[in-house]
Amino acid sequence: MVLMAIYFLRDLYVTKDWKKIDKDFSIFAGIYGWKGITALANGAFAAVIEIRELWDKLPYIFIGRFSISHNVAIKTLHILFTVNSVLIVWAIGQRYLGIPEIYQSLFFGHGEARLIGYFGHPLHYGGFISLVAVLCFALSCFYKKEYALLLPILFTGLVMSGSRSYFLGVSVAILLVAFFKSKKFFVTTVFLLPSFLAGYAWLFPNFRARVIRIFETDLEGRIVYWQIAWEQFKEHPIFGIGYEQFSAALTPYHQQGLIPHPAHGHNIFTHDLAEGGFIGFGLIVFMFYYFGTKYFRLFRKEKDSLLKSIYIGLLASFVTIGFAGMFEYNFGTAVVWIQLTFIMGLAEGYRKWLFEPSEGS
């Protein structure tokens, strides 16, 4: 990120061209601007500095500023899919064959250990590998079928992370991509998805136990978080309780044993409803609507097969984050948004190269 920032600032200084900064980035800036206002309005002055979280959305303008050739774009995607597939295979070997660790364990916890890759939490890894998987699926549908060969490995990585919310998000995203591929492919996918879920549940008992737990205890626990967020919103409908303040609001409920932890609200929408009021909630909803409709529109009219597949992959990525976000607060998950905004920037850079091939890199 530091190197990207230096290269970006150098080019900005040399060219003095502010127009090359994508205006869509103002949506992210607006969201964090409002978060800062809510913190100030509630006297949480120390929390204002946390709007620096905007940094994980910066790859969009860092990468998207430059013209990126077809060769560079495709090599970047090859590296993304291949390296992550190799890591998952290595993790399987580490887990079941005793292959030694490199730098650190790829798993979190003992017994029901969950795959974290080189990240710090299984949900962070689950979100990251979800976006890699849906993008790979999109390319296999609209660019080259050979990418489908890596999908079983990437989906296995997602299952080994134990993330049920991202598994749901990926499932919905896959159905969406399949629908736009063809009606026949969509129907086939509808029937195959439950088979894959059953297969993974059989191969990974820990994942099966986590899925069952949704209906036994976990869903009821999530509802408690959502109810708390709603009550906080009703008391503070305009500015909310302030950015980064929901955890403090949850602490008394945690101390009473009503919730398992006070870290976040287990829902990107209700969490921002509580912290940012109806404006904060509206900004998050608008972000999903704007980028979702943008990439759908670009996908429908694009003729270049690679760019077309990246566009539908980006649409599917927002769908994945949105559906997973109904059960997790993932707007602040850096590794997820760095990955997403990097691909957003890659798409923008490749689009520039298609229209300005003489400037390709």
C-alpha positions, 0 to 999 in steps of 0.5 A: 500500500505504501508503494502504491501511495508513493507511485500515485502521489508521484504521478499526481505531482508530475501530471497535476491531473486530478481528473484521473481520480475516480469520482466514485471514491467520493462515496467511500469518503462521504461515508467516513466523513459522516462517521467522523461527524457522528463521533464529534456530535457524540463527544467521541473525539478520540474516535475521529482518528479512526476514519483513517480506516478509509485507507483500505478503500484506497487501492481503487484510486491508486490502481485505477489511475493508471492504464493497465494492459490486458497482459498485466491484468490477466497475469495479476489475476493468474497470480491471485488465483494460483497463489491462493489455491497453493496456500489452501493446498498447503493448509490441507497438507498442514492440517491433515498430513503434518506438513510443517508451518512456514512463518505461522500456523495457517489455522486459528484455534485447536480442535475445531481449528479454522483456516485463517491463512496469513490473516489474523481471524477466520472471518477475515480470511473467509471474506477475502477468499470469498471474493477471490472465489466469486471472481474466479467463478465469474471468469470461468463463466464469461472468459475462460472455462479453465478457471473452473479447475481452481474453484473446488480448491478456493471453495474448500478454503472458504469452507475451512474458514468456517464462515457461514455468513460468507458461504451464504454470500458466495452461494447467492453471488454464484446463483446471480452469475449463473443466472446471467450466464444462461437459464440452463446453467442457472438451473444446473447451479441451483441443483448442484449447490445443495450437493456441494454443501452436503459434500462439504458438510460430510468432508468437514464435520466442524463445518457441519456442526457450525451450520447446525448451530445456526438453527439451534442457538446462533441465529437467536443470538444474532437477533439480540444484537439487532434488537439492541441496535434498533433500540440505540437508533430509536434513542439517537435517530439523527447522529446515532451513538457515534462512530466506534461507540457501538461496542461500548453500548453492547458491553453492559449486555455482554456483562449480563450474559445476554450476548457472547461478545461486545465487539460489533453488531453482527450486521453491517446495516443495523450496526451503522444504523446504531452508530450513524443514525438514518443518514449513516444507514442510508449511506451504506445502503446507497453504496451497495445500490450504486456500485451494484447497479454500476457494475451490472450496467457496465457488464450488460454493455461491455464487449471485451470478455475479460472486462465483462467477466471482471464487472460481473465478478465485482457485482457478485463481490458486492452481493457477497459482502452485502449478504454476509454483512447481514450477519457480520459487520464487515465494512471495517474488514481491511483485507476484504476491502483492499481485495475488492477495491484493488479489483475495482481499480484493476477494472478501471485501469484495464478499461482505460487501456482498452480505450487508450492502448497507446498508454498501456503498461 
